[in-house]
């Protein structure tokens, strides 16, 4: 099996996205039309009179862009990883057309699963920023990752 295992991560380690995601008017409209069709994402006449003063990207779009950035950073190197939870999600600033997003994850915790020792939990603080370094959203991910075979209870191919 290829990929990173629980034992490959250390608390305090930071993983940066290797690319940016640019929010374009077309991406904002396409995402909002499909998944979050609110006027603040789609209608300039309504959005200009909102508290945001113009069109903003859906928060769900920003979250999806963050996921793309982290996966493409190869954070798990192809390992079979399963999301278990997202905690402490905060939308800090609106994201607009022209914003270029980057993401980084800091390892907060690693622990072996008590019920399934061939797997473990990785807790990451994920921060999404604009090019001006302003944080636009923060969250904590808990993901289930395999453990090495040479560890007690480590990865067994048929069990993941």
C-alpha positions as a Markdown table, in Angstrom:
| # | Residue | x | y | z |
|---|---|---|---|---|
| 1 | Unk | 0.0 | 0.0 | 0.0 |
| 2 | Unk | 1.3 | 3.5 | -0.8 |
| 3 | Unk | 0.5 | 6.5 | 1.2 |
| 4 | Unk | 1.3 | 8.1 | 4.5 |
| 5 | Unk | 0.5 | 6.2 | 7.7 |
| 6 | Unk | -0.4 | 7.6 | 11.1 |
| 7 | Unk | 3.2 | 7.1 | 12.2 |
| 8 | Unk | 4.4 | 9.5 | 9.5 |
| 9 | Unk | 2.7 | 12.5 | 11.0 |
| 10 | Unk | 4.1 | 14.5 | 14.0 |
| 11 | Unk | 2.2 | 16.9 | 16.2 |
| 12 | Unk | 3.1 | 20.4 | 15.2 |
| 13 | Unk | 3.9 | 19.5 | 11.6 |
| 14 | Unk | 2.5 | 21.9 | 9.0 |
| 15 | Unk | 1.5 | 20.9 | 5.5 |
| 16 | Unk | 1.0 | 23.8 | 3.0 |
| 17 | Unk | -1.0 | 23.6 | -0.2 |
| 18 | Unk | 1.2 | 23.4 | -3.3 |
| 19 | Unk | -1.2 | 25.4 | -5.5 |
| 20 | Unk | -3.7 | 28.2 | -5.3 |
| 21 | Unk | -7.4 | 28.3 | -6.1 |
| 22 | Unk | -8.6 | 31.4 | -7.7 |
| 23 | Unk | -12.2 | 32.4 | -7.2 |
| 24 | Unk | -13.6 | 33.6 | -10.5 |
| 25 | Unk | -17.0 | 35.1 | -11.2 |
| 26 | Unk | -17.7 | 32.0 | -13.3 |
| 27 | Unk | -16.8 | 29.6 | -10.5 |
| 28 | Unk | -18.8 | 31.5 | -7.9 |
| 29 | Unk | -21.9 | 31.6 | -10.1 |
| 30 | Unk | -21.6 | 27.9 | -11.2 |
| 31 | Unk | -21.1 | 26.7 | -7.6 |
| 32 | Unk | -23.9 | 28.9 | -6.2 |
| 33 | Unk | -26.3 | 28.0 | -9.0 |
| 34 | Unk | -25.9 | 24.3 | -8.2 |
| 35 | Unk | -25.5 | 24.2 | -4.4 |
| 36 | Unk | -26.2 | 27.6 | -2.7 |
| 37 | Unk | -28.5 | 29.7 | -4.9 |
| 38 | Unk | -28.7 | 32.7 | -2.6 |
| 39 | Unk | -28.9 | 36.2 | -4.2 |
| 40 | Unk | -25.7 | 37.3 | -2.4 |
| 41 | Unk | -23.8 | 34.8 | -4.6 |
| 42 | Unk | -25.8 | 35.3 | -7.8 |
| 43 | Unk | -27.5 | 38.7 | -8.1 |
| 44 | Unk | -25.3 | 41.8 | -8.2 |
| 45 | Unk | -28.2 | 44.1 | -7.6 |
| 46 | Unk | -29.2 | 42.3 | -4.4 |
| 47 | Unk | -25.6 | 41.6 | -3.3 |
| 48 | Unk | -24.5 | 45.3 | -3.6 |
| 49 | Unk | -27.2 | 46.2 | -1.0 |
| 50 | Unk | -26.2 | 43.4 | 1.3 |
| 51 | Unk | -23.8 | 43.6 | 4.3 |
| 52 | Unk | -21.1 | 42.4 | 2.0 |
| 53 | Unk | -21.5 | 45.2 | -0.6 |
| 54 | Unk | -21.2 | 42.8 | -3.6 |
| 55 | Unk | -21.2 | 39.2 | -4.7 |
| 56 | Unk | -19.4 | 36.8 | -2.4 |
| 57 | Unk | -18.5 | 33.1 | -2.8 |
| 58 | Unk | -20.6 | 30.6 | -0.9 |
| 59 | Unk | -18.9 | 29.4 | 2.2 |
| 60 | Unk | -19.5 | 25.9 | 1.0 |
| 61 | Unk | -17.5 | 26.8 | -2.1 |
| 62 | Unk | -14.6 | 28.0 | 0.0 |
| 63 | Unk | -14.7 | 24.8 | 2.0 |
| 64 | Unk | -14.7 | 22.7 | -1.2 |
| 65 | Unk | -11.8 | 24.7 | -2.6 |
| 66 | Unk | -9.9 | 24.1 | 0.7 |
| 67 | Unk | -10.5 | 20.3 | 0.3 |
| 68 | Unk | -9.2 | 20.5 | -3.2 |
| 69 | Unk | -6.1 | 22.4 | -2.1 |
| 70 | Unk | -5.3 | 19.9 | 0.7 |
| 71 | Unk | -5.9 | 16.8 | -1.4 |
| 72 | Unk | -3.7 | 18.2 | -4.2 |
| 73 | Unk | -1.0 | 19.0 | -1.7 |
| 74 | Unk | -0.7 | 15.2 | -1.4 |
| 75 | Unk | -1.0 | 15.5 | 2.3 |
| 76 | Unk | -2.0 | 11.8 | 2.5 |
| 77 | Unk | 0.1 | 10.6 | -0.4 |
| 78 | Unk | -2.7 | 8.4 | -1.7 |
| 79 | Unk | -3.5 | 6.6 | 1.5 |
| 80 | Unk | -7.1 | 5.5 | 2.1 |
| 81 | Unk | -8.2 | 8.3 | 4.3 |
| 82 | Unk | -11.8 | 8.7 | 5.7 |
| 83 | Unk | -13.1 | 11.9 | 7.1 |
| 84 | Unk | -14.7 | 11.4 | 10.5 |
| 85 | Unk | -15.6 | 15.0 | 11.5 |
| 86 | Unk | -15.2 | 18.7 | 11.0 |
| 87 | Unk | -15.2 | 20.8 | 14.2 |
| 88 | Unk | -14.8 | 24.5 | 15.0 |
| 89 | Unk | -15.6 | 25.6 | 11.5 |
| 90 | Unk | -15.4 | 29.4 | 11.3 |
| 91 | Unk | -16.1 | 31.7 | 8.3 |
| 92 | Unk | -13.9 | 34.7 | 9.1 |
| 93 | Unk | -14.0 | 36.9 | 6.0 |
| 94 | Unk | -16.0 | 36.8 | 2.8 |
| 95 | Unk | -14.3 | 35.4 | -0.3 |
| 96 | Unk | -14.8 | 37.4 | -3.6 |
| 97 | Unk | -13.9 | 37.0 | -7.2 |
| 98 | Unk | -10.2 | 37.5 | -7.7 |
| 99 | Unk | -9.3 | 36.1 | -4.3 |
| 100 | Unk | -6.5 | 33.5 | -4.6 |
| 101 | Unk | -6.9 | 30.9 | -1.8 |
| 102 | Unk | -4.2 | 28.7 | -0.2 |
| 103 | Unk | -4.6 | 26.2 | 2.6 |
| 104 | Unk | -2.4 | 24.8 | 5.3 |
| 105 | Unk | -2.9 | 22.1 | 7.9 |
| 106 | Unk | -1.2 | 21.7 | 11.3 |
| 107 | Unk | -1.2 | 18.3 | 12.9 |
| 108 | Unk | -2.8 | 18.8 | 16.4 |
| 109 | Unk | -3.1 | 15.1 | 17.5 |
| 110 | Unk | -2.4 | 11.5 | 16.4 |
| 111 | Unk | -3.9 | 8.6 | 18.3 |
| 112 | Unk | -4.5 | 4.9 | 17.6 |
| 113 | Unk | -8.1 | 3.8 | 17.4 |
| 114 | Unk | -9.0 | 1.9 | 20.5 |
| 115 | Unk | -11.6 | -0.2 | 18.6 |
| 116 | Unk | -9.6 | -0.8 | 15.4 |
| 117 | Unk | -5.9 | -0.7 | 16.2 |
| 118 | Unk | -4.9 | -1.0 | 12.5 |
| 119 | Unk | -6.2 | 2.6 | 12.1 |
| 120 | Unk | -5.6 | 5.8 | 13.9 |
| 121 | Unk | -7.0 | 9.3 | 14.1 |
| 122 | Unk | -5.3 | 12.4 | 12.8 |
| 123 | Unk | -6.6 | 15.8 | 14.0 |
| 124 | Unk | -5.7 | 18.7 | 11.8 |
| 125 | Unk | -6.3 | 22.5 | 12.1 |
| 126 | Unk | -6.9 | 23.6 | 8.6 |
| 127 | Unk | -6.7 | 27.3 | 7.7 |
| 128 | Unk | -7.6 | 28.9 | 4.4 |
| 129 | Unk | -6.0 | 32.2 | 3.5 |
| 130 | Unk | -6.2 | 34.8 | 0.7 |
| 131 | Unk | -3.1 | 36.0 | -1.1 |
| 132 | Unk | -2.9 | 38.9 | 1.4 |
| 133 | Unk | -2.4 | 36.3 | 4.2 |
| 134 | Unk | -5.8 | 37.1 | 5.7 |
| 135 | Unk | -7.5 | 34.0 | 7.1 |
| 136 | Unk | -10.9 | 33.4 | 5.5 |
| 137 | Unk | -11.9 | 30.2 | 7.2 |
| 138 | Unk | -10.6 | 27.8 | 9.9 |
| 139 | Unk | -11.7 | 24.3 | 10.9 |
| 140 | Unk | -10.5 | 21.1 | 12.5 |
| 141 | Unk | -10.6 | 17.9 | 10.6 |
| 142 | Unk | -10.5 | 14.5 | 12.2 |
| 143 | Unk | -9.6 | 11.8 | 9.7 |
| 144 | Unk | -9.1 | 8.0 | 10.0 |
| 145 | Unk | -5.8 | 6.8 | 8.5 |
| 146 | Unk | -4.1 | 3.4 | 8.3 |
| 147 | Unk | -1.2 | 2.4 | 10.6 |
| 148 | Unk | 2.0 | 0.7 | 9.4 |
| 149 | Unk | 2.0 | -3.1 | 9.2 |
| 150 | Unk | 5.1 | -3.3 | 11.4 |
| 151 | Unk | 3.2 | -1.5 | 14.3 |
| 152 | Unk | 1.2 | -3.6 | 16.7 |
| 153 | Unk | -2.2 | -3.9 | 15.2 |
| 154 | Unk | -1.0 | -2.1 | 12.0 |
| 155 | Unk | -2.5 | -2.0 | 8.6 |
| 156 | Unk | -4.2 | -5.1 | 7.3 |
| 157 | Unk | -5.3 | -4.8 | 3.6 |
| 158 | Unk | -8.7 | -6.5 | 3.9 |
| 159 | Unk | -9.7 | -4.5 | 7.0 |
| 160 | Unk | -9.7 | -0.9 | 5.7 |
